[in-house]
Amino acid sequence: IAQMERELKAERTAAGRAAAKARGRTGGRPRTAPDKLEEARILYLHSDRTATEVCHTVGIGRRTLFSYLAHVKRQELTLS
């Protein structure tokens, strides 16, 4: 019985996702705007503000900032 309930739940979940996709909904967290990330990067690298201050000013999280900085650094290394 438990296995049948799991299968029914999985079917309903899949149907719900398909219905949401048909309505144009994809799910997940919204992405941070690239201009916000670039603004934070420039502020962090070219001012004497801390990462926390920059993130508070721009409205992003510290983890997001440092992930973006690492991403930019990786891109620079692959382009070199």
C-alpha positions in Angstrom: 0.0 0.0 0.0 2.8 2.4 0.9 4.4 1.8 -2.5 1.1 2.5 -4.3 0.8 5.8 -2.3 4.3 6.8 -3.3 3.6 6.1 -7.0 0.4 8.1 -6.8 2.2 11.0 -5.1 4.9 10.9 -7.8 2.3 11.0 -10.5 0.4 13.9 -9.0 3.7 15.8 -8.5 4.7 15.2 -12.2 1.2 16.3 -13.3 1.5 19.5 -11.2 4.9 20.3 -12.6 3.6 19.7 -16.2 0.6 22.0 -15.5 2.8 24.7 -14.1 5.1 24.5 -17.0 2.2 24.8 -19.4 1.3 28.0 -17.5 4.8 29.3 -18.0 6.0 28.6 -14.5 9.4 26.9 -14.1 10.0 26.9 -10.3 13.1 27.5 -8.4 14.6 30.6 -6.9 14.7 33.8 -9.0 18.1 34.6 -10.4 20.0 37.7 -9.1 20.1 40.4 -11.7 23.5 40.5 -13.5 23.8 44.3 -13.1 23.4 44.0 -9.3 26.2 41.4 -9.3 28.5 43.5 -11.4 27.8 46.6 -9.3 28.6 44.7 -6.1 31.9 43.4 -7.7 33.0 46.8 -8.7 32.1 48.3 -5.3 33.9 45.5 -3.5 37.1 45.7 -5.6 37.4 49.4 -5.9 36.3 50.7 -2.4 37.3 50.2 1.1 33.9 48.7 2.1 33.6 45.3 3.5 31.8 42.5 1.7 28.9 42.7 4.2 28.6 46.5 3.6 28.6 46.1 -0.2 26.1 43.3 -0.1 23.8 45.3 2.2 24.0 48.3 -0.1 23.3 46.3 -3.3 20.8 43.9 -1.8 22.5 40.6 -2.3 23.9 37.9 0.0 27.6 37.5 0.8 27.6 34.0 -0.5 26.2 35.2 -3.8 28.9 37.9 -4.1 31.7 35.5 -3.4 30.3 32.9 -5.8 30.1 35.6 -8.5 33.6 36.7 -7.8 34.9 33.1 -8.2 32.8 32.7 -11.4 34.3 35.9 -12.9 37.8 34.8 -11.9 37.3 31.4 -13.6 36.1 33.1 -16.7 39.2 35.3 -16.8 41.5 32.3 -16.4 39.8 30.4 -19.2 40.0 33.5 -21.5 43.8 33.9 -20.9 
